[in-house]
């Protein structure tokens, strides 16, 4: 067995052990990056943890959205899955309100074997039900729905990124309460 293969097996074994302990719902890796989703610590404003892990790339520069003086806006799509399997979009209101004048890109710098975590308010992730009522993510998880998230940078033009920025699509596993 080659040393590289052995390192990958050890890394994946450690990652599986950590995900069981942290209750992270990991999705499959894409181009050396994997994406997980988990519940944050119990609080009056429950948080959703988004974890990006670099499994094998020497260095990963992951374009994830934009930021201004008012705060970041992440290009993460959330999908709610009903107990019967039907999927619906979840609207993310975690970004700052109002017009963003001067924006800069948000690019996560993740070294090999490391991860980067973002926390978002679960109460600002909204599902609009068939009756037009806004329902928060904690409400829907309590009704045995699940949620997963995805980040897709594969469609962006090459001239908008540097040569070493990651391109691909990662999807988290399904998070259930």
N, C-alpha and C positions, 0 to 999 in steps of 0.2 A: 504494500500500500504506500502510495506517495505521501510525503509530508504534508502537502497541500490538502489532499483528501482527508487525512487524519485530522488536520486542524479544522476543516469544515465540519466533520462529524462531531468533534468535541464541542465546537461552537454551537451547533444545532442542538446537541444534547443539553448543554447549559441553558440555551434559550428556552427549550421546552420545559425544563425544570423551573425557570424563573416565571414563565407564563402561567404555570399551574399555581404557583405561590401568589402571584399578583392578580390572578383572575383576568388576565389580558386575553381578549379574543383576537388572535393573530390571523391575518390573511396569508395567502401564499406569497412568497417573495417574487419580485420582478426586477431584473437587472441588478441583483444584489441588495435590494432594499425590501424590507417588509414593514407592514403597517398594522398596528394593533389599536384596540379601543377597550377602555375599561371605565368602571365607575371610580370617581374620585373619593376622597375621604368624606364621611358623613358630615354634613353641615346644613345650616339653614338655607344656603344657596348651593344645592348639589352640583358638583362639577363632573364633567366628562373628560377623561384623559385620552389624548391622542398621542400615540407613541410611534416614532419612526426609528427603525433600527437598520444600521449599515452592516450587513452580514459579511460582505466580501470585497467591496470596492476600496481601493487605497484611500480615497477621500470622496465624500459625496457632498455635492452642492445641490440641494433640493429646492427649486423655486416653488414657493408656497403661497404667494399672494402679494399684497402691497401694504405699506404702512405710511402714515402721515403723523403730524403732530397730535392728532386726535387718537391714534392707536392703529393696530393692525386689522386687516381684513384677510382671512385665510380662504383660499380657493379649495375648500373641502365640501364635497357633496354628501349629504346624509339621506339614507333611505330607510323607511320604516317598513317592517314586514309583519303583517297581521298573522294571527294563529292559523288562518286558512291558506297562507302563503302569498296573499296579494300584497304587492309592494306599492308604496306611495312616497312622494318626496317630503322631506322635512325642511322647513325654512330656517335658516341660521340668522338670527338677529343679534349675534355677538359682536358685530363690528360697530364702530363708532357712528353716531348719527350725523346727519348733515352732509354738506359738500366737502369732499376731500380735495384741497387745493394742490399742494405739492406732495406727490406720492413717490415713494421709493420702493423698489422690490424687496420682498421678504425672501431671503435665500438661507435655508438652514445649512450649516456647515457641520457635517457628521463624519468624524473619523471612523475608520474600520473598527468593527467590534463595539462601537458605542451607539447610544440612542439619544434622541431628542424628544422631549415631551412638551405638549401644549395642553393647557386646561381651558375648557369653555364652560360657561354656565348652561346647565341642562334646562333651566327654565326659559332660556332664550332660543331653544330649539323647538320650533312650533310645527305641529301637524294640523291641517285644516280638515276636519271630518266631513262626511257627506252632507251634514246639515249646515255647513259653513261655520261651525264653532271652532275656535282656536283651542288646541289641546297641547299642553306641554309634554316634553319627552318623559319626565317622571310619571305623569298620568298614564301615558301609553304603555310604558314598561310595566306598570302595576297591573295593566289589563292583559299581560302575557304577550305583548308585542315584542319584537326585537328590532335592533337598529344596527346598521353597518355604515361605514363611511368609505369614501374613495377620493383619491387624488389622481388626476390625469394630466400629465404635462406633455404627452406625446403629440398633441395637435398644435402646439405652439410653434411659431416660425423659428427657424434656426437663427435668424439675425437678432432675435430678441434675447438670446442667451449666450453665455460664454461657452467655450468648447468643453469645459469640464462639468457643466451642469447636467444633472441626471435627467433622462427622458424616459418616460414609461407611465404605467398605470398601476397603482397599488390599491387594493381593497382590503379593508379590515375583515376580521371574522364577525359573526353575528353576536351582538351583546344582548344578553337577557338578564333580567333582574332576578 
